[in-house]
Amino acid sequence: MERIYKIAIIACLAISALLFPVSVLLTATGLILTGTLAMVIHITESAGEAIDRPVLFVFLGEDGRSFVIRNIGNAGASEIHVSVVPSNLEYIIDRIDADGEEKTDCGQLIGKNRVIIEYSDETGKSYSKSEDLRFEDDCEYDPTKPMIPIFK
């Protein structure tokens, strides 16, 4: 947490303590506002960390003999290790920038297999992902889709 945020929370706590002789209700209100401010700061900082990371998706190529790795995140991915199971195929890709993609030709028909992707971001933090290899049209990833659908 940044220093300015810590100072703001400590100031709110001090104001709440000074309101105690005046009224307990004002003190409670001050503590509730302080807690709300602390939660807002925490959510803002954690959302910033979640947004600045690479997010990789793998799609089967149109010919069934290749696959495409697409980075839809806001940061570049590096040291990408792709394993296609049970075909026993392994590929290493140096880097895929944000909103970039890399097409890899396998030389054989791969069809519906499982793909394991291990990659790291620009800061060195490692990520791992395992998913079924499918055509791009089958992907239902939509970042704007709500977790609980209200309307159909």
Secondary structure by P-SEA (a helix, b strand, c coil): ccaaaaaaaaaaaaaaaaaccccaaaaaaaaaaaaaaaaaaaaaaaaaaaaabbbbbbbbcccccbbbbbbcccbbbcbbbbbbcccbbbbbbcccccccbbbbbccccccbbbbbbbbccccbbbbbbbbccccccccccccccccccccc
